[in-house]
Amino acid sequence: MSAYPPPPDIIDGRVAWIFGDDFDIDLVVGVSNIKSYDPDHLRSVCMQAYDPGFVDRVRPGDIIVGGRNFGYGHPHYPPMVALRNAGITAIVAESFSPGFWRGETFNGMPLITIPGVSSAVALDDTVSLDWRAAHLRTGRGADLVGHAPNPRTVAIIEAGGSYELLLAEHSPVRQGLTQ
């Protein structure tokens, strides 16, 4: 069961970090930490190689921006546990590695594809993301529109992950099996 609630309809925050193309998600916590599932430990090592003050400045609602093929490599979950526990609410990228996209969508994280996003925003820009419509508006007035998630992906994210959606879809109450 997911420990993370579904995101709000509109995510208001800032751009917490911008990664380039072909970013290996494991580097968020360092390869030596990819077998840890201790949320406190993962938070303590989150983004240390890039910005040692990252977890202290991120607020709930902030997003990560990436280039093409974001999250390539093995789809390990600890880096995303670290980012979520730091407050990251969505990732917007030019494109995603298929394995990463599948795994994190399964966990209910909005992964939104918007071509050109990595060059259209700057670190600490305020943003408003309508994740269902793949519409990102920056505080500087830029409007970016990408590829909206399909209805099944929306249902997974709204439920807080695939596991929660499957439980809801197959509950005895929904099936009319209760007395």
Disulfide bonds with the S-S distance in Angstrom:
none
